[in-house]
Amino acid sequence: MHTIDIRSGCIYPQAIPLSSITDSVEIIHFSDPFYRDKVLLLDSIIVVESKKSCLLFDRKGKYIKEIARKGNAPDEYPNCLALNEWNGNIYITDHNGVTKVYTLDGQFLETFLCPIDFLSTIGVLNEKEFVGYRINYKGNEKERMIFYGKDTVFNRLSYQKEYTEPKNYFFFRKDGHFVRTPHSLLMKELLNDTIYQVSSATHNIEPAYLLELDSLRGDESLRYSLENPEFELFRYTPYIMLLGEHNSTCWFTTVYSSYEQQKQIYATHCYDRKTNKVYSMELKMSLKDMGKDSQLLYDSTQYTPPSVNWDNFFPEQMSTDGRYLMSYRGNDILVIARLKKNPIAILQPDTNLRWHKVLLPLIILLILASTYFYFRHKKIRQALKQIKKQLSSNEEILKHYHIELEKMRKSSTETTASIQKSAELEQQIYLLEIQNEELKQHLAVREQKKQKTETERTHLSVSDEGYNLFIKLKAEPSYVFIGEKEHEHLCRITDKLYRQFATRLQTTYQELTKHDIETCCLLKAGLTNQELSIIFNNTPAAITKSKNRIKKRIGLNGDTNLDSFLQEF
């Protein structure tokens, strides 16, 4: 069994261009609406389950023919619980557990009947054997899984624990869903961190992958204890959708409602069995990926989940051969991305290169700043030592002069010489006291400079929270909730690195808003519109509009480039 650690990956996925791991992207607009999760991608054809029948389309979305029709006749199916394929035949299972088999030409072959009713989902083991799964909705279900064939039951698996009846019922997509891969059949239950391999030889399940989530680990009791599981469940544990396997990798997605980031986080994970590494990604499509259909995707934004931008690619299904990832937009648009032969080889070098390019200049800058502060601090320290030494010497001389003066005052004889000597001592004492006052003032000023230098050096420490935020935004742009604390950190670090940039900007252009200042600070750091759209959870077009508003408030004409202006400011 392989253990996959996604504790941080499901919260902080890395923004990755879809083109870096795929060879091509197809956007297919179907003439007939289809049901989500009832789609099969088979080489050059696509099988979908629609409102009235099971249909066959080509890869352009053009209708070819009808495979099976809904109805109550012997060669028709009443409804569709599961749509599967095996050896070129289509298996349609209804909600009563009746499976009907058809050829791609639409010829009806035979019928299989499940021994139990009300299954949640069904997988095909081979052309004559099946496995059914029943979700424990009420908490007291006995039967968990059943392995069966025609008029035969091979094995039954039971639930081991009972729960109280849930406060509210809700059906979650992909719960207990079976996924056919090139070499096996996998399944994943909603609140179970184990991905199982379903064996046709033993008619049983075996753990294949264990998802390490630590404090976010799924707990089956949540299904029954929450008032509104539909909205509350994924604050406690990610919603995990199993996609499939591609060569030596296993793919799945997570949805997690982050209180810290104030949004839902949609991540795609790729686990490599050879290296035991997992890559957590937020996949982004470029205009080149979308081609002439970019407007079509933009118009379908209403069908994307919350916190997902129109250019996001969030896969919900994988082809059986593991070569394609599929994403839905509504019930008539399918986005299909063909994976590179070895996408992992592309991911690792790009990630390292990005860190090196961004971190190296910042580290050099930090070293130079630290060196400057070190020598400046050393010079101040030496001056302080000199002043303190002079003060100590003056205090000793004053002490000596006071003793001499006291002796002369107590003397019974007063001569002209003694009177002159007393006057000289009083003059020396007066001058030394004035000098000591001046030295103490110099000492206070130097102490303030020393404290200021130490504060500045602390503000540029690697352990500084603001500095870490700045590096994270430059190295791996991701959505960040910028509150008062984050705004202060961003302005302070930008001031230190770029000659009081934020302060000068606020003073010179007082009409700029808080968000304008944040945008300018990030532009000064060299971030692009695309990266800003990720950080602010907005579209690149919205960032362009925001920059135009800043130009107007600053007083720049339309031809002036804001980025260039800020670099020179």
MIVEX-669617 format. One record per residue (C-alpha): y, z, x; residue in one letter; residue number from 1. Coordinates in Angstrom, 2 decimals, padded with zeros to 5 digits. Layout:
BEGIN
> Y;Z;X;A;NUM $
...
% end
This chain:
BEGIN
> 000.00;000.00;000.00;M;1 $
> 003.46;-000.91;001.29;H;2 $
> 006.39;001.54;000.94;T;3 $
> 009.76;-000.06;000.23;I;4 $
> 012.88;002.06;000.85;D;5 $
> 015.69;000.95;-001.48;I;6 $
> 017.56;004.27;-001.70;R;7 $
> 020.82;002.84;-000.36;S;8 $
> 020.10;-000.84;-001.11;G;9 $
> 020.31;-000.46;-004.88;C;10 $
> 023.76;001.19;-004.54;I;11 $
> 025.27;-000.72;-001.62;Y;12 $
> 023.81;-004.26;-001.57;P;13 $
> 025.26;-006.72;000.93;Q;14 $
> 027.21;-009.70;-000.43;A;15 $
> 025.26;-012.80;000.69;I;16 $
> 026.02;-016.48;-000.04;P;17 $
> 023.19;-017.90;-002.15;L;18 $
> 023.19;-020.98;000.08;S;19 $
> 022.15;-018.88;003.11;S;20 $
> 018.67;-018.27;001.65;I;21 $
> 018.19;-021.36;-000.55;T;22 $
> 017.89;-025.11;-000.02;D;23 $
> 019.29;-026.18;-003.37;S;24 $
> 020.66;-024.95;-006.71;V;25 $
> 020.02;-026.64;-010.08;E;26 $
> 022.02;-025.83;-013.20;I;27 $
> 020.12;-027.00;-016.29;I;28 $
> 021.73;-027.19;-019.72;H;29 $
> 019.02;-027.46;-022.40;F;30 $
> 019.53;-029.39;-025.60;S;31 $
> 017.47;-026.76;-027.49;D;32 $
> 018.11;-023.00;-027.11;P;33 $
> 015.21;-021.00;-025.65;F;34 $
> 014.06;-017.38;-025.63;Y;35 $
> 014.73;-015.43;-022.45;R;36 $
> 011.54;-014.49;-020.52;D;37 $
> 009.64;-017.24;-022.36;K;38 $
> 010.17;-019.88;-019.64;V;39 $
> 007.63;-021.39;-017.23;L;40 $
> 008.67;-023.48;-014.22;L;41 $
> 005.86;-025.86;-013.25;L;42 $
> 006.65;-028.30;-010.43;D;43 $
> 008.65;-031.10;-012.11;S;44 $
> 008.52;-029.72;-015.68;I;45 $
> 009.73;-026.66;-017.59;I;46 $
> 007.98;-025.05;-020.56;V;47 $
> 010.13;-022.97;-022.92;V;48 $
> 009.54;-021.14;-026.18;E;49 $
> 012.23;-022.00;-028.71;S;50 $
> 012.96;-021.02;-032.30;K;51 $
> 010.39;-023.30;-033.94;K;52 $
> 007.97;-024.36;-031.18;S;53 $
> 006.88;-024.38;-027.55;C;54 $
> 008.60;-027.32;-025.83;L;55 $
> 008.26;-029.32;-022.64;L;56 $
> 011.36;-030.45;-020.68;F;57 $
> 011.93;-032.25;-017.40;D;58 $
> 013.91;-030.66;-014.53;R;59 $
> 017.15;-032.11;-015.88;K;60 $
> 016.70;-030.27;-019.17;G;61 $
> 015.77;-033.42;-021.06;K;62 $
> 013.29;-032.95;-023.91;Y;63 $
> 009.83;-034.54;-023.32;I;64 $
> 007.55;-033.32;-026.09;K;65 $
> 006.32;-030.46;-028.26;E;66 $
> 003.29;-028.52;-026.96;I;67 $
> 002.70;-026.25;-029.95;A;68 $
> 004.41;-025.52;-033.25;R;69 $
> 005.05;-022.19;-034.96;K;70 $
> 003.11;-021.68;-038.18;G;71 $
> -000.05;-020.27;-039.70;N;72 $
> -002.40;-023.25;-039.25;A;73 $
> -005.41;-022.81;-036.89;P;74 $
> -003.72;-024.87;-034.15;D;75 $
> -000.30;-023.19;-034.60;E;76 $
> 001.03;-019.79;-033.47;Y;77 $
> 003.03;-017.40;-035.73;P;78 $
> 005.23;-015.87;-033.02;N;79 $
> 005.30;-015.45;-029.23;C;80 $
> 004.79;-012.14;-027.41;L;81 $
> 003.85;-013.67;-024.05;A;82 $
> 003.92;-017.17;-022.56;L;83 $
> 001.53;-017.76;-019.62;N;84 $
> 000.02;-020.62;-017.65;E;85 $
> -003.32;-021.00;-015.92;W;86 $
> -004.65;-024.15;-014.26;N;87 $
> -002.24;-026.38;-016.15;G;88 $
> -002.98;-024.90;-019.59;N;89 $
> -000.47;-022.94;-021.67;I;90 $
> -001.47;-019.55;-023.16;Y;91 $
> 000.63;-018.30;-026.10;I;92 $
> -000.08;-014.74;-027.28;T;93 $
> 001.36;-013.44;-030.57;D;94 $
> 002.25;-009.85;-031.51;H;95 $
> -001.20;-009.28;-033.03;N;96 $
> -002.90;-009.98;-029.69;G;97 $
> -004.13;-013.45;-030.64;V;98 $
> -003.98;-015.87;-027.68;T;99 $
> -004.07;-019.62;-028.28;K;100 $
> -004.61;-022.12;-025.47;V;101 $
> -003.00;-025.59;-025.30;Y;102 $
> -002.86;-028.43;-022.79;T;103 $
> 000.50;-029.74;-021.57;L;104 $
> -000.16;-032.76;-023.79;D;105 $
> -000.15;-030.49;-026.84;G;106 $
> -003.92;-030.43;-027.47;Q;107 $
> -005.17;-027.16;-028.97;F;108 $
> -008.22;-025.82;-027.03;L;109 $
> -009.36;-022.37;-028.24;E;110 $
> -008.45;-018.88;-029.44;T;111 $
> -008.97;-015.42;-027.90;F;112 $
> -008.57;-012.19;-029.90;L;113 $
> -007.57;-008.87;-028.30;C;114 $
> -009.69;-005.89;-029.51;P;115 $
> -006.61;-003.71;-030.10;I;116 $
> -003.34;-004.32;-031.96;D;117 $
> 000.30;-003.89;-030.98;F;118 $
> 000.18;-004.73;-027.30;L;119 $
> 003.53;-004.83;-025.47;S;120 $
> 002.63;-007.61;-023.04;T;121 $
> -000.36;-009.65;-021.87;I;122 $
> -001.37;-011.19;-018.54;G;123 $
> -003.92;-013.91;-017.81;V;124 $
> -006.58;-012.98;-015.21;L;125 $
> -008.37;-016.33;-015.36;N;126 $
> -009.11;-018.97;-017.99;E;127 $
> -011.41;-016.62;-019.95;K;128 $
> -010.17;-013.09;-019.12;E;129 $
> -007.00;-011.18;-020.00;F;130 $
> -005.29;-007.83;-019.51;V;131 $
> -003.08;-006.16;-022.12;G;132 $
> -000.57;-003.33;-021.72;Y;133 $
> 000.76;-000.95;-024.36;R;134 $
> 004.05;000.94;-023.80;I;135 $
> 003.91;004.65;-024.60;N;136 $
> 006.77;004.50;-027.11;Y;137 $
> 006.04;007.69;-029.01;K;138 $
> 004.77;009.75;-026.08;G;139 $
> 001.26;010.24;-027.54;N;140 $
> -000.36;006.82;-026.97;E;141 $
> -003.96;007.02;-025.75;K;142 $
> -004.59;003.43;-024.64;E;143 $
> -002.56;002.21;-021.66;R;144 $
> -004.31;-001.01;-020.61;M;145 $
> -007.31;-003.06;-021.73;I;146 $
> -009.24;-005.74;-019.83;F;147 $
> -011.00;-008.14;-022.20;Y;148 $
> -012.46;-011.59;-022.74;G;149 $
> -013.84;-013.41;-025.77;K;150 $
> -015.74;-010.77;-027.81;D;151 $
> -015.93;-008.57;-024.65;T;152 $
> -014.10;-005.47;-023.39;V;153 $
> -014.47;-004.99;-019.62;F;154 $
> -012.43;-001.81;-019.11;N;155 $
> -009.91;000.50;-020.74;R;156 $
> -007.27;002.62;-018.97;L;157 $
> -005.79;005.65;-020.71;S;158 $
> -002.49;007.52;-020.42;Y;159 $
> -002.97;010.81;-018.58;Q;160 $
> -000.03;012.72;-020.06;K;161 $
> 001.51;013.27;-023.50;E;162 $
> 005.21;013.69;-024.27;Y;163 $
> 007.22;014.84;-027.27;T;164 $
> 008.44;012.13;-029.61;E;165 $
> 011.59;010.46;-028.23;P;166 $
> 015.01;011.25;-029.67;K;167 $
> 015.69;007.54;-029.94;N;168 $
> 013.57;004.40;-029.56;Y;169 $
> 014.61;001.46;-027.42;F;170 $
> 012.67;-001.48;-026.00;F;171 $
> 013.48;-002.40;-022.41;F;172 $
> 012.85;-005.93;-021.14;R;173 $
> 010.18;-006.39;-018.48;K;174 $
> 008.60;-002.99;-019.20;D;175 $
> 004.96;-003.37;-018.10;G;176 $
> 005.56;-007.06;-017.47;H;177 $
> 002.79;-009.02;-015.68;F;178 $
> 003.88;-011.39;-012.89;V;179 $
> 001.62;-014.15;-011.60;R;180 $
> 002.00;-014.79;-007.85;T;181 $
> 000.25;-017.43;-005.69;P;182 $
> -002.58;-015.01;-004.83;H;183 $
> -002.57;-012.16;-007.36;S;184 $
> -001.37;-010.70;-010.63;L;185 $
> 001.19;-007.86;-010.32;L;186 $
> 002.67;-005.50;-012.91;M;187 $
> 005.43;-002.86;-012.99;K;188 $
> 006.07;-000.18;-015.59;E;189 $
> 009.67;000.79;-016.35;L;190 $
> 009.69;004.39;-015.07;L;191 $
> 006.87;004.13;-012.56;N;192 $
> 007.89;003.57;-008.92;D;193 $
> 004.59;001.85;-008.14;T;194 $
> 003.99;-001.90;-008.37;I;195 $
> 000.29;-002.50;-009.16;Y;196 $
> -002.04;-005.36;-008.33;Q;197 $
> -004.30;-006.23;-011.23;V;198 $
> -007.86;-007.01;-010.10;S;199 $
> -010.01;-009.50;-012.01;S;200 $
> -013.03;-008.44;-009.90;A;201 $
> -012.96;-004.71;-010.73;T;202 $
> -010.97;-004.98;-013.99;H;203 $
> -008.66;-002.25;-012.77;N;204 $
> -005.27;-001.77;-011.12;I;205 $
> -004.55;-000.85;-007.50;E;206 $
> -001.22;000.28;-005.96;P;207 $
> 000.34;-002.61;-004.00;A;208 $
> 003.91;-001.39;-003.37;Y;209 $
> 005.64;002.00;-003.64;L;210 $
> 009.41;001.94;-004.18;L;211 $
> 011.09;004.82;-002.31;E;212 $
> 014.09;006.00;-004.37;L;213 $
> 014.35;009.70;-003.45;D;214 $
> 016.72;011.40;-005.96;S;215 $
> 016.88;008.18;-008.03;L;216 $
> 013.14;008.15;-008.59;R;217 $
> 012.01;007.19;-012.09;G;218 $
> 010.84;009.94;-014.42;D;219 $
> 008.81;009.03;-017.53;E;220 $
> 010.16;012.08;-019.39;S;221 $
> 013.63;010.47;-019.46;L;222 $
> 012.36;007.98;-022.04;R;223 $
> 011.87;010.82;-024.52;Y;224 $
> 014.65;013.29;-023.62;S;225 $
> 017.80;011.13;-023.68;L;226 $
> 019.90;010.78;-026.83;E;227 $
> 020.81;007.15;-026.08;N;228 $
> 018.35;005.81;-023.50;P;229 $
> 019.81;002.29;-023.73;E;230 $
> 023.10;003.50;-022.20;F;231 $
> 022.11;006.67;-020.32;E;232 $
> 018.81;005.89;-018.58;L;233 $
> 020.15;003.85;-015.65;F;234 $
> 022.59;006.53;-014.60;R;235 $
> 019.53;008.46;-013.44;Y;236 $
> 017.29;005.74;-012.04;T;237 $
> 017.66;001.99;-011.41;P;238 $
> 016.27;-000.56;-013.85;Y;239 $
> 013.77;-002.54;-011.74;I;240 $
> 012.59;-006.05;-012.59;M;241 $
> 009.65;-007.42;-010.61;L;242 $
> 010.11;-011.10;-009.71;L;243 $
> 007.11;-012.09;-007.56;G;244 $
> 006.00;-012.94;-004.02;E;245 $
> 007.02;-015.71;-001.61;H;246 $
> 004.95;-016.12;001.57;N;247 $
> 005.00;-012.63;003.18;S;248 $
> 007.78;-011.27;000.98;T;249 $
> 008.00;-009.41;-002.34;C;250 $
> 011.08;-009.91;-004.54;W;251 $
> 012.55;-007.69;-007.25;F;252 $
> 015.95;-006.77;-008.68;T;253 $
> 017.64;-003.49;-009.62;T;254 $
> 020.42;-002.52;-012.00;V;255 $
> 022.03;000.88;-011.42;Y;256 $
> 025.01;002.49;-013.18;S;257 $
> 026.98;004.04;-010.31;S;258 $
> 029.30;006.89;-011.29;Y;259 $
> 030.85;006.78;-007.81;E;260 $
> 031.74;003.07;-008.00;Q;261 $
> 032.46;003.11;-011.74;Q;262 $
> 030.35;000.00;-012.44;K;263 $
> 026.83;-001.34;-012.81;Q;264 $
> 025.41;-002.63;-009.53;I;265 $
> 023.14;-005.69;-009.65;Y;266 $
> 021.05;-006.08;-006.48;A;267 $
> 018.33;-008.51;-005.41;T;268 $
> 015.78;-007.12;-002.94;H;269 $
> 013.46;-008.98;-000.58;C;270 $
> 010.77;-006.96;001.21;Y;271 $
> 009.00;-008.46;004.23;D;272 $
> 005.45;-007.15;004.60;R;273 $
> 005.23;-008.29;008.24;K;274 $
> 008.22;-006.32;009.52;T;275 $
> 008.34;-003.63;006.79;N;276 $
> 012.04;-004.41;006.30;K;277 $
> 013.88;-004.74;003.01;V;278 $
> 017.00;-006.83;002.46;Y;279 $
> 019.24;-005.78;-000.45;S;280 $
> 021.66;-008.50;-001.55;M;281 $
> 024.34;-009.36;-004.05;E;282 $
> 023.95;-013.15;-004.21;L;283 $
> 027.10;-015.24;-004.65;K;284 $
> 027.31;-018.93;-005.57;M;285 $
> 029.93;-021.18;-003.99;S;286 $
> 031.65;-024.09;-005.74;L;287 $
> 029.44;-026.35;-003.64;K;288 $
> 026.33;-024.64;-005.07;D;289 $
> 027.61;-025.09;-008.61;M;290 $
> 028.85;-028.65;-008.11;G;291 $
> 030.14;-030.39;-011.25;K;292 $
> 028.67;-027.62;-013.44;D;293 $
> 031.02;-024.89;-012.16;S;294 $
> 033.08;-025.04;-015.36;Q;295 $
> 029.88;-024.70;-017.40;L;296 $
> 029.03;-021.45;-015.60;L;297 $
> 032.60;-020.19;-015.86;Y;298 $
> 032.56;-020.80;-019.62;D;299 $
> 029.25;-018.89;-019.91;S;300 $
> 030.67;-015.70;-018.33;T;301 $
> 030.49;-014.00;-021.73;Q;302 $
> 026.69;-014.07;-021.38;Y;303 $
> 026.63;-012.33;-017.99;T;304 $
> 025.91;-008.59;-017.85;P;305 $
> 028.77;-006.09;-017.31;P;306 $
> 030.20;-006.04;-013.76;S;307 $
> 028.68;-009.46;-012.95;V;308 $
> 031.18;-012.18;-012.06;N;309 $
> 030.78;-015.80;-013.10;W;310 $
> 029.81;-016.80;-009.54;D;311 $
> 027.09;-014.14;-009.21;N;312 $
> 023.46;-015.23;-009.08;F;313 $
> 021.25;-012.49;-010.50;F;314 $
> 017.63;-013.71;-010.69;P;315 $
> 015.48;-012.48;-013.57;E;316 $
> 012.35;-014.54;-012.94;Q;317 $
> 010.44;-016.24;-010.12;M;318 $
> 008.20;-019.28;-010.34;S;319 $
> 004.47;-018.63;-009.96;T;320 $
> 004.36;-020.41;-006.60;D;321 $
> 007.19;-018.18;-005.32;G;322 $
> 009.43;-021.10;-004.36;R;323 $
> 012.12;-020.73;-007.04;Y;324 $
> 014.38;-017.94;-008.34;L;325 $
> 015.68;-018.32;-011.90;M;326 $
> 018.75;-016.85;-013.59;S;327 $
> 019.71;-017.13;-017.29;Y;328 $
> 023.15;-017.80;-018.76;R;329 $
> 022.88;-017.33;-022.50;G;330 $
> 019.98;-019.06;-024.26;N;331 $
> 020.56;-022.64;-023.15;D;332 $
> 021.54;-022.54;-019.44;I;333 $
> 019.06;-021.97;-016.61;L;334 $
> 020.11;-021.69;-012.94;V;335 $
> 017.25;-022.48;-010.54;I;336 $
> 017.53;-021.80;-006.79;A;337 $
> 014.88;-023.10;-004.38;R;338 $
> 014.22;-020.64;-001.54;L;339 $
> 014.16;-021.72;002.07;K;340 $
> 010.76;-021.69;003.72;K;341 $
> 011.68;-018.52;005.59;N;342 $
> 014.83;-016.95;004.07;P;343 $
> 014.40;-013.77;006.11;I;344 $
> 015.04;-015.69;009.35;A;345 $
> 018.43;-016.66;007.94;I;346 $
> 019.39;-013.19;006.73;L;347 $
> 018.89;-011.10;009.86;Q;348 $
> 020.90;-013.12;012.40;P;349 $
> 023.81;-013.66;010.01;D;350 $
> 024.00;-009.95;009.29;T;351 $
> 024.00;-008.98;012.96;N;352 $
> 026.51;-011.68;013.86;L;353 $
> 028.89;-010.53;011.16;R;354 $
> 028.77;-006.91;012.38;W;355 $
> 029.34;-007.98;015.99;H;356 $
> 032.28;-010.23;015.13;K;357 $
> 034.01;-007.55;013.07;V;358 $
> 033.10;-004.36;014.88;L;359 $
> 033.65;-005.51;018.47;L;360 $
> 037.43;-006.09;018.10;P;361 $
> 037.79;-002.82;016.21;L;362 $
> 035.84;-000.88;018.84;I;363 $
> 037.97;-002.43;021.62;I;364 $
> 041.10;-001.51;019.67;L;365 $
> 039.81;002.04;019.24;L;366 $
> 039.05;002.35;022.98;I;367 $
> 042.54;001.09;023.91;L;368 $
> 044.16;003.46;021.43;A;369 $
> 042.07;006.38;022.69;S;370 $
> 042.99;005.54;026.33;T;371 $
> 046.68;005.39;025.44;Y;372 $
> 046.54;008.73;023.62;F;373 $
> 044.55;010.30;026.46;Y;374 $
> 047.13;009.48;029.15;F;375 $
> 050.01;010.29;026.84;R;376 $
> 048.41;013.63;026.04;H;377 $
> 047.73;014.24;029.75;K;378 $
> 051.40;013.60;030.67;K;379 $
> 052.61;015.98;027.94;I;380 $
> 050.08;018.58;029.07;R;381 $
> 051.34;018.36;032.67;Q;382 $
> 054.97;018.71;031.52;A;383 $
> 054.04;021.75;029.46;L;384 $
> 052.29;023.32;032.43;K;385 $
> 055.39;022.74;034.63;Q;386 $
> 057.74;024.27;032.05;I;387 $
> 055.51;027.31;031.57;K;388 $
> 055.27;027.78;035.33;K;389 $
> 059.08;027.61;035.69;Q;390 $
> 059.54;030.08;032.83;L;391 $
> 057.08;032.50;034.40;S;392 $
> 058.87;032.25;037.77;S;393 $
> 062.27;032.79;036.14;N;394 $
> 060.97;035.85;034.27;E;395 $
> 059.77;037.39;037.55;E;396 $
> 063.15;036.76;039.23;I;397 $
> 065.01;038.18;036.21;L;398 $
> 062.82;041.26;036.30;K;399 $
> 063.64;041.70;040.00;H;400 $
> 067.39;041.15;039.42;Y;401 $
> 067.48;043.72;036.59;H;402 $
> 065.81;046.35;038.80;I;403 $
> 068.31;045.69;041.63;E;404 $
> 071.26;045.85;039.24;L;405 $
> 070.03;049.14;037.74;E;406 $
> 069.69;050.69;041.21;K;407 $
> 073.23;049.66;042.14;M;408 $
> 074.65;051.10;038.91;R;409 $
> 072.92;054.44;039.58;K;410 $
> 074.31;054.58;043.13;S;411 $
> 077.04;057.28;043.58;S;412 $
> 079.08;055.22;046.02;T;413 $
> 080.90;052.12;045.01;E;414 $
> 082.13;049.80;047.69;T;415 $
> 083.77;046.44;047.54;T;416 $
> 080.53;044.88;048.77;A;417 $
> 078.42;046.64;046.13;S;418 $
> 080.77;045.63;043.33;I;419 $
> 080.68;042.01;044.52;Q;420 $
> 076.86;042.15;044.76;K;421 $
> 076.60;043.49;041.16;S;422 $
> 078.81;040.71;039.88;A;423 $
> 076.66;038.11;041.64;E;424 $
> 073.47;039.61;040.16;L;425 $
> 074.94;039.58;036.64;E;426 $
> 075.98;035.94;037.14;Q;427 $
> 072.43;035.01;038.34;Q;428 $
> 070.85;036.85;035.39;I;429 $
> 073.16;035.01;032.94;Y;430 $
> 072.34;031.60;034.43;L;431 $
> 068.59;032.29;034.47;L;432 $
> 068.62;033.42;030.83;E;433 $
> 070.46;030.21;029.81;I;434 $
> 067.92;028.16;031.80;Q;435 $
> 065.05;030.02;030.11;N;436 $
> 066.47;029.26;026.67;E;437 $
> 066.65;025.57;027.54;E;438 $
> 063.10;025.66;028.94;L;439 $
> 061.83;027.30;025.74;K;440 $
> 063.48;024.57;023.65;Q;441 $
> 061.87;021.88;025.86;H;442 $
> 058.55;023.72;025.51;L;443 $
> 058.80;023.70;021.70;A;444 $
> 059.56;019.95;021.66;V;445 $
> 056.66;019.21;024.02;R;446 $
> 054.32;021.33;021.92;E;447 $
> 055.30;019.30;018.83;Q;448 $
> 054.62;016.05;020.69;K;449 $
> 051.27;017.39;021.83;K;450 $
> 050.33;018.33;018.26;Q;451 $
> 051.48;014.92;016.96;K;452 $
> 049.44;013.10;019.62;T;453 $
> 046.33;015.13;018.78;E;454 $
> 046.86;014.36;015.07;T;455 $
> 047.22;010.64;015.77;E;456 $
> 044.13;010.67;017.92;R;457 $
> 042.22;012.46;015.17;T;458 $
> 043.39;009.88;012.63;H;459 $
> 041.75;007.14;014.70;L;460 $
> 038.47;008.99;015.16;S;461 $
> 035.24;007.13;014.35;V;462 $
> 034.25;010.05;012.10;S;463 $
> 037.52;009.66;010.14;D;464 $
> 036.83;008.88;006.45;E;465 $
> 039.67;006.38;006.25;G;466 $
> 038.60;004.57;009.40;Y;467 $
> 035.02;004.33;008.07;N;468 $
> 036.34;002.89;004.78;L;469 $
> 038.37;000.33;006.73;F;470 $
> 035.37;-000.77;008.83;I;471 $
> 033.11;-000.98;005.75;K;472 $
> 035.56;-003.20;003.89;L;473 $
> 035.89;-005.56;006.86;K;474 $
> 032.22;-005.68;007.83;A;475 $
> 030.51;-005.73;004.42;E;476 $
> 032.95;-006.36;001.55;P;477 $
> 031.70;-004.66;-001.60;S;478 $
> 033.30;-003.26;-004.74;Y;479 $
> 035.27;-000.08;-003.92;V;480 $
> 037.04;002.13;-006.46;F;481 $
> 040.44;002.59;-004.76;I;482 $
> 041.90;005.83;-006.06;G;483 $
> 044.77;007.92;-004.63;E;484 $
> 042.65;009.15;-001.70;K;485 $
> 041.38;005.67;-000.77;E;486 $
> 044.91;004.23;-001.09;H;487 $
> 046.25;006.88;001.30;E;488 $
> 043.43;006.19;003.80;H;489 $
> 044.00;002.44;003.68;L;490 $
> 047.78;002.72;004.23;C;491 $
> 047.40;005.31;007.00;R;492 $
> 044.86;003.32;009.01;I;493 $
> 046.82;000.08;008.53;T;494 $
> 049.93;001.90;009.78;D;495 $
> 048.13;003.07;012.90;K;496 $
> 046.57;-000.29;013.71;L;497 $
> 049.49;-002.57;012.83;Y;498 $
> 052.77;-000.79;013.78;R;499 $
> 053.48;001.11;010.55;Q;500 $
> 052.71;-002.03;008.50;F;501 $
> 052.18;-000.33;005.11;A;502 $
> 055.22;001.94;005.50;T;503 $
> 057.49;-000.93;006.59;R;504 $
> 056.23;-003.08;003.71;L;505 $
> 056.88;-000.36;001.10;Q;506 $
> 060.35;000.37;002.51;T;507 $
> 061.42;-003.28;002.78;T;508 $
> 060.01;-004.52;-000.54;Y;509 $
> 060.24;-001.66;-003.01;Q;510 $
> 059.23;-003.81;-006.01;E;511 $
> 055.66;-004.08;-004.69;L;512 $
> 053.12;-002.09;-006.74;T;513 $
> 050.40;000.16;-005.36;K;514 $
> 047.82;-002.61;-005.90;H;515 $
> 050.13;-005.11;-004.14;D;516 $
> 050.27;-002.84;-001.07;I;517 $
> 046.47;-002.51;-001.04;E;518 $
> 046.09;-006.30;-001.25;T;519 $
> 048.60;-006.84;001.59;C;520 $
> 046.87;-004.27;003.81;C;521 $
> 043.52;-006.04;003.37;L;522 $
> 045.12;-009.46;003.98;L;523 $
> 046.72;-008.06;007.14;K;524 $
> 043.22;-007.03;008.26;A;525 $
> 042.12;-010.66;007.89;G;526 $
> 040.07;-010.53;004.67;L;527 $
> 039.71;-013.72;002.60;T;528 $
> 040.29;-014.31;-001.13;N;529 $
> 036.52;-014.35;-001.67;Q;530 $
> 036.12;-010.98;000.08;E;531 $
> 039.04;-009.51;-001.89;L;532 $
> 037.45;-010.70;-005.14;S;533 $
> 034.31;-008.74;-004.21;I;534 $
> 036.25;-005.58;-003.27;I;535 $
> 038.41;-005.64;-006.43;F;536 $
> 035.54;-006.93;-008.64;N;537 $
> 037.50;-009.99;-009.72;N;538 $
> 037.38;-013.78;-009.42;T;539 $
> 038.96;-015.68;-006.48;P;540 $
> 041.28;-017.34;-009.02;A;541 $
> 042.57;-013.91;-010.12;A;542 $
> 043.20;-012.98;-006.46;I;543 $
> 045.25;-016.18;-006.00;T;544 $
> 047.38;-015.26;-009.05;K;545 $
> 047.86;-011.74;-007.66;S;546 $
> 049.03;-013.18;-004.31;K;547 $
> 051.52;-015.46;-006.10;N;548 $
> 052.99;-012.42;-007.88;R;549 $
> 053.37;-010.67;-004.51;I;550 $
> 055.17;-013.73;-003.10;K;551 $
> 057.67;-013.61;-005.99;K;552 $
> 058.32;-009.87;-005.51;R;553 $
> 058.83;-010.39;-001.78;I;554 $
> 061.05;-013.43;-002.40;G;555 $
> 058.97;-016.11;-000.68;L;556 $
> 059.22;-019.72;-001.77;N;557 $
> 056.20;-021.56;-003.15;G;558 $
> 055.41;-023.35;000.12;D;559 $
> 055.23;-020.19;002.24;T;560 $
> 051.74;-018.95;003.02;N;561 $
> 051.49;-015.24;002.18;L;562 $
> 048.67;-014.61;004.69;D;563 $
> 050.71;-016.10;007.55;S;564 $
> 053.83;-014.15;006.49;F;565 $
> 051.92;-010.84;006.49;L;566 $
> 050.37;-011.54;009.90;Q;567 $
> 053.86;-011.97;011.38;E;568 $
> 055.47;-009.10;009.44;F;569 $
% end
